[in-house]
Amino acid sequence: MNDYVIMTDSCCDLPNEIAERYGLVSVPLSITVDDKVYEANIDEKVITFDRFYELLAASSSASTAAINAAQFIERMEPLLIAGRDILYLAFSSGLSATFSSSVMAVEELRKKYPDRKLCVVDTLCASMGEGLLVYYAALEKAKGATIEEVRDFAEKTKREICHWFFVDELSYLKRGGRISSSVALVGSLLNIKPILKVDREGKLAAYSKARGIKNALKTMLEYMGETIRNAADQTIMISHAHARERANELADGIRQRFPEIKEIIFNHIGPTIGCHTGQGCIALFFRGIMPT
């Protein structure tokens, strides 16, 4: 059996220790804060999560850039030369051009390395939703699954990954063109927290509203109860934008409602997603049936 690598990108927001434990390779997207460009990888070597949120709070502008085909080739080719095959699990095509860039890179590399296997999966996921799918794929690989079996597993499972989150500071959604200035102003005045999801096409979608953080956390817990399946068999992931206390509060509610759940994994929302959510965002991920 040929050796293979599971590759992902920094939008997965997985804790670096999990990536290291399973030999995952993460390709960084880049962010620009006040005209300075940073690689935003999960290992925090270029910019830490804490430092990023400090810069974001003081910035006048922040933006992100997809990984281009040349960057993928730079990361993939040494693995192919070393005789390793690659399964890349990509940030949702509904939110980034990163997936299409990876397809272009793979098409070029297949011509150059016809004996190597290169597989790409559009996860239709974001943040630790993508990370959760990557984590489950890594567990399958650890059990001895082939690259084709893990690819098929990821394709089958990706629409089971439920994403629920709320944004605290509406100015970032306004900055990114997700909501209008008037909606952001009224929402801020009324302390409205939009509850959002990633839909079956991998796109961001507003689902409901809650007034205040306590109600937003309660609402996400209620939605979890409606959409989760086989809770006892699951790993839950919670990511947060510099808001660990709120993440802990959500986790406490989950443990009370679903005592059969054995594992909850936390991490920061990384810089790539954080540019669009701002501080205070809380996101919840698990396997279930997402409402349309």
NUVEX-308797 format. One line per 2 residues: number of its first residue (from 0); their letters; for each residue x negated, y negated, z negated of C-alpha. Coordinates in nm, 4 decimals, padded with zeros to 6 digits. Each point is the difference from the previous one (the first is absolute). Example, Ala and Ser with C-alpha at 12.3 -4.5 7.8 and 13.67 -1.06 7.14 Angstrom:
0) as) -01.2300/00.4500/-00.7800  -00.1370/-00.3440/00.0660 .
This chain:
0) mn) 00.0000/00.0000/00.0000  -00.1370/-00.3413/00.0945 .
2) dy) -00.0458/-00.2485/-00.2826  00.2183/-00.3082/00.0179 .
4) vi) 00.0427/-00.3328/-00.1737  00.3226/-00.1707/-00.1001 .
6) mt) -00.0405/-00.3658/00.0880  00.2325/-00.2814/-00.1033 .
8) ds) -00.0222/-00.3771/-00.0367  -00.0106/-00.2517/-00.2809 .
10) cc) 00.3757/-00.0585/00.0178  00.0479/00.3342/-00.1766 .
12) dl) -00.0863/-00.1672/-00.3363  -00.1157/00.3332/-00.1445 .
14) pn) -00.2265/-00.0121/-00.3053  -00.3571/00.0398/00.1216 .
16) ei) -00.0607/00.2927/-00.2341  00.2711/00.1999/00.1811 .
18) ae) -00.1607/-00.0773/00.3365  -00.3365/00.1167/-00.1335 .
20) ry) 00.1460/00.3124/-00.1614  00.1489/00.1206/00.3292 .
22) gl) -00.2680/-00.1312/00.2346  00.2321/-00.2486/00.1680 .
24) vs) -00.1430/-00.2640/00.2327  00.1675/-00.3429/-00.0139 .
26) vp) -00.0467/-00.2569/00.2756  00.0461/-00.3596/-00.1199 .
28) ls) 00.2273/-00.2583/00.1490  -00.1199/-00.3568/-00.0471 .
30) it) 00.1538/-00.3017/-00.1671  -00.0664/-00.3702/00.0385 .
32) vd) 00.0478/-00.2302/-00.2981  -00.0606/-00.3702/00.0636 .
34) dk) -00.2053/00.0800/00.3130  -00.2267/00.2545/-00.1725 .
36) vy) 00.0219/00.3579/00.1280  -00.0255/00.3034/-00.2294 .
38) ea) 00.0100/00.3743/00.0586  00.2785/00.1282/-00.2214 .
40) ni) -00.0873/00.3588/-00.0805  00.1256/00.2109/-00.2867 .
42) de) -00.3427/00.0225/-00.1682  00.0023/-00.3769/-00.0810 .
44) kv) -00.3672/-00.0329/00.0979  00.0566/-00.3130/00.2094 .
46) it) 00.2778/-00.1587/-00.2051  00.1615/00.1275/-00.3183 .
48) fd) 00.3756/-00.0004/-00.0428  -00.0253/-00.2460/-00.2884 .
50) rf) -00.2155/-00.2380/00.2024  00.2327/00.0240/00.2984 .
52) ye) 00.3048/-00.1032/-00.2024  -00.1952/-00.2869/-00.1538 .
54) ll) -00.0879/-00.1245/00.3483  00.3533/00.0555/00.1285 .
56) aa) 00.1538/-00.2046/-00.2814  -00.2260/-00.2937/00.0845 .
58) ss) 00.0107/00.0327/00.3794  00.1777/-00.2074/00.2604 .
60) sa) -00.0014/00.2834/00.2543  -00.0470/00.3764/00.0097 .
62) st) 00.0321/00.2397/00.2911  -00.0857/00.3542/00.1031 .
64) aa) -00.1492/00.1643/00.3089  00.0562/00.3507/00.1329 .
66) in) -00.2865/00.2420/00.0577  -00.1018/-00.0129/00.3660 .
68) aa) -00.1017/00.2909/00.2225  -00.3713/-00.0815/-00.0187 .
70) qf) 00.0107/00.0117/-00.3797  00.1672/00.3403/00.0106 .
72) ie) -00.2609/00.1329/00.2404  -00.2748/-00.1302/-00.2307 .
74) rm) 00.1468/00.1958/-00.2937  00.1069/00.3122/00.1894 .
76) ep) -00.2948/00.0684/00.2281  -00.2574/00.0881/-00.2708 .
78) ll) 00.2434/00.2606/-00.1372  00.0456/00.1515/00.3456 .
80) ia) -00.3754/00.0066/00.0593  -00.0344/00.1849/-00.3317 .
82) gr) 00.2397/00.2656/00.1319  00.3056/-00.0994/-00.2008 .
84) di) 00.3537/-00.0327/00.1326  00.2227/-00.2919/-00.1065 .
86) ly) 00.3617/-00.0362/-00.1081  00.0881/-00.3680/-00.0318 .
88) la) 00.3132/-00.0953/-00.1971  00.0800/-00.3551/00.1077 .
90) fs) 00.1686/-00.3030/-00.1513  00.3513/-00.0344/00.1448 .
92) sg) 00.0211/-00.1053/00.3643  00.3044/-00.2035/-00.1031 .
94) ls) -00.2192/-00.2304/-00.2078  -00.3398/-00.0088/00.1708 .
96) at) -00.1820/00.0527/00.3304  -00.2469/00.2251/-00.1843 .
98) fs) 00.1689/00.3224/00.1155  -00.0098/-00.0998/00.3678 .
100) ss) -00.3681/-00.0932/-00.0353  -00.0738/00.3438/-00.1433 .
102) vm) 00.1739/00.1664/00.2949  -00.2158/-00.1990/00.2425 .
104) av) -00.3157/00.0979/-00.1899  00.0955/00.3674/-00.0109 .
106) ee) 00.0748/00.0110/00.3729  -00.3496/-00.1335/00.0702 .
108) lr) -00.1707/00.2306/-00.2486  00.1769/00.3111/00.1307 .
110) kk) -00.1629/-00.0555/00.3388  -00.3425/-00.0256/-00.1620 .
112) yp) 00.0470/00.2855/-00.2495  00.2326/00.2510/00.1710 .
114) dr) -00.0893/00.2770/-00.2459  00.1117/-00.1974/-00.3030 .
116) kl) 00.3564/-00.0266/-00.1308  00.1423/-00.3471/-00.0604 .
118) cv) 00.3554/-00.0326/-00.1320  00.1882/-00.3195/-00.0828 .
120) vd) 00.3233/-00.0316/-00.2005  00.2040/-00.3187/-00.0198 .
122) tl) 00.1034/00.0312/-00.3649  00.2766/-00.2637/00.0253 .
124) ca) -00.1098/-00.0824/-00.3555  -00.1743/-00.2831/-00.1836 .
126) sm) -00.1930/-00.0593/-00.3212  00.0173/00.2982/-00.2346 .
128) ge) 00.2789/00.1452/00.2136  -00.2714/00.0617/00.2565 .
130) gl) -00.2268/00.0993/-00.2877  00.2539/00.2521/-00.1298 .
132) lv) 00.0227/00.1684/00.3408  -00.3801/00.0047/00.0273 .
134) yy) -00.0208/00.1493/-00.3495  00.2429/00.2793/00.0836 .
136) aa) -00.1912/00.0655/00.3242  -00.3247/00.0232/-00.1972 .
138) le) 00.1604/00.2559/-00.2314  00.0997/00.2076/00.3033 .
140) ka) -00.3561/-00.0155/00.1322  -00.1316/00.1056/-00.3414 .
142) kg) 00.2248/00.3083/00.0211  -00.1751/00.0994/00.3220 .
144) at) 00.2373/-00.1401/00.2637  -00.1432/-00.0609/00.3468 .
146) ie) -00.0133/-00.3457/00.1575  00.3030/00.0873/00.2147 .
148) ev) 00.1937/00.1255/-00.3021  -00.0709/-00.3164/-00.1981 .
150) rd) 00.0901/-00.2163/00.3000  00.3318/00.1831/00.0360 .
152) fa) 00.0615/-00.0264/-00.3748  -00.0540/-00.3774/00.0124 .
154) ek) 00.2316/-00.0390/00.2996  00.2706/00.2019/-00.1754 .
156) tk) -00.0370/-00.1747/-00.3359  -00.0497/-00.3650/00.0948 .
158) re) 00.3695/-00.0902/00.0128  00.0465/00.1460/-00.3490 .
160) ic) -00.2216/-00.2684/-00.1533  00.2244/-00.2546/-00.1716 .
162) hw) -00.1229/-00.3570/-00.0459  00.1745/-00.2335/-00.2458 .
164) ff) -00.1510/-00.3312/-00.1038  00.0781/-00.3536/-00.0998 .
166) vd) -00.1860/-00.3238/00.0611  -00.0369/-00.2495/-00.2826 .
168) el) -00.1278/-00.3060/00.1888  00.2164/-00.0709/00.3048 .
170) sy) -00.2478/-00.2526/00.1398  -00.2091/00.2827/00.1458 .
172) lk) 00.2959/00.1473/00.1889  00.0702/-00.3506/00.1269 .
174) rg) -00.3643/-00.0456/00.1033  00.0123/00.3262/00.1938 .
176) gr) 00.3235/-00.0943/00.1760  00.2074/00.2665/-00.1774 .
178) is) 00.2437/-00.2523/-00.1475  00.0822/-00.3643/00.0712 .
180) ss) -00.1113/-00.2946/-00.2122  00.3575/-00.0635/-00.1139 .
182) va) 00.0511/00.3625/-00.1071  -00.3312/-00.0057/-00.1872 .
184) lv) 00.0950/-00.3221/-00.1787  00.3459/00.1179/-00.1054 .
186) gs) -00.1341/00.3406/-00.1000  -00.2694/-00.1551/-00.2173 .
188) ll) 00.2447/-00.2358/-00.1684  00.2398/00.2859/-00.0794 .
190) ni) -00.2794/00.2409/-00.1020  00.1039/00.2408/00.2756 .
192) kp) -00.2242/00.3019/00.0617  00.0617/00.1664/00.3374 .
194) il) -00.0103/00.3806/-00.0096  -00.1643/00.1285/00.3161 .
196) kv) -00.0803/00.3323/00.1613  -00.1921/00.1389/00.2963 .
198) dr) 00.2581/00.1456/00.2387  -00.0119/00.3128/00.2174 .
200) eg) -00.1735/-00.1940/00.2783  -00.2732/-00.1060/-00.2372 .
202) kl) 00.1150/-00.3614/-00.0163  00.0631/-00.2256/-00.2954 .
204) aa) 00.3696/-00.0395/-00.0806  00.1889/-00.1931/-00.2661 .
206) ys) 00.2436/00.2229/-00.1889  00.1503/-00.1944/-00.2911 .
208) ka) -00.0675/-00.2737/-00.2563  -00.0440/-00.0161/-00.3746 .
210) rg) -00.0120/-00.2972/-00.2341  -00.3132/00.0061/-00.2125 .
212) ik) -00.2778/00.2519/-00.0440  00.1813/00.2200/-00.2552 .
214) na) 00.2922/00.0482/00.2360  -00.2326/00.0621/00.2948 .
216) lk) -00.1777/00.2791/-00.1873  00.3341/00.1451/-00.1112 .
218) tm) 00.1314/-00.0102/00.3563  -00.3040/00.1830/00.1386 .
220) le) 00.0421/00.2682/-00.2663  00.3659/00.0392/00.0990 .
222) ym) -00.0951/00.0334/00.3667  -00.2583/00.2604/-00.0947 .
224) ge) 00.2713/00.1995/-00.1733  00.2128/-00.0127/00.3145 .
226) ti) -00.2719/00.0970/00.2478  -00.2552/00.2286/-00.1716 .
228) rn) 00.0081/00.3752/00.0612  -00.1618/00.2767/-00.2110 .
230) aa) -00.1484/-00.2407/-00.2539  -00.1793/00.2717/-00.1970 .
232) dq) -00.2189/00.0852/00.2999  -00.1117/-00.3545/00.0699 .
234) ti) -00.2822/-00.2408/-00.0510  00.1288/-00.3574/-00.0339 .
236) mi) -00.2090/-00.2995/00.1047  00.0395/-00.3574/-00.1188 .
238) sh) -00.1986/-00.2908/00.1385  -00.0019/-00.3520/-00.1331 .
240) ah) -00.1348/-00.3418/00.0940  -00.1918/-00.0946/-00.3135 .
242) ar) 00.2999/00.0998/-00.2161  -00.0915/00.3167/-00.1918 .
244) er) 00.2367/-00.0732/-00.2902  00.2976/-00.0049/00.2357 .
246) an) -00.1261/00.3200/00.1635  -00.0231/00.1618/-00.3441 .
248) el) 00.3549/-00.1117/-00.0787  00.1261/00.1657/00.3184 .
250) ad) -00.1972/00.3168/-00.0808  00.1491/00.0119/-00.3491 .
252) gi) 00.3474/-00.0162/00.1513  -00.0873/00.2793/00.2427 .
254) rq) -00.1299/00.2248/-00.2784  00.3163/-00.0557/-00.2035 .
256) rf) 00.2312/00.0737/00.2922  -00.2077/00.2778/00.1567 .
258) pe) -00.1927/00.1723/-00.2824  -00.0753/00.2911/00.2347 .
260) ik) -00.2373/-00.2177/00.2055  -00.3550/00.0966/-00.0922 .
262) ei) -00.2168/-00.2605/00.1731  00.0184/-00.3731/00.0733 .
264) if) -00.2960/-00.1584/00.1799  -00.0563/-00.3773/-00.0176 .
266) nh) -00.2091/-00.2375/00.2060  -00.0137/-00.3621/00.1111 .
268) ig) 00.1652/-00.1086/00.3196  -00.3108/-00.0625/00.2063 .
270) pt) -00.0933/-00.3244/00.1748  00.1486/00.0967/00.3387 .
272) ig) 00.3516/00.0450/-00.1354  -00.0519/-00.2522/-00.2800 .
274) ch) -00.0473/-00.2823/00.2507  00.3667/00.0438/00.0907 .
276) tg) 00.1488/00.0712/-00.3443  -00.1929/-00.2330/-00.2311 .
278) qg) -00.0419/00.0697/-00.3694  00.2619/00.1763/-00.2086 .
280) ci) 00.1264/00.2463/00.2606  00.0874/00.3493/-00.1259 .
282) al) 00.0334/00.2969/00.2361  00.1254/00.3534/-00.0633 .
284) ff) -00.0611/00.3087/00.2178  00.1266/00.3587/-00.0090 .
286) rg) 00.1493/00.2684/00.2231  00.3722/-00.0091/00.0667 .
288) im) 00.2612/-00.1121/00.2481  -00.0195/-00.3679/00.0873 .
290) pt) 00.3348/-00.1706/00.0698  00.0487/-00.1504/00.3457 .
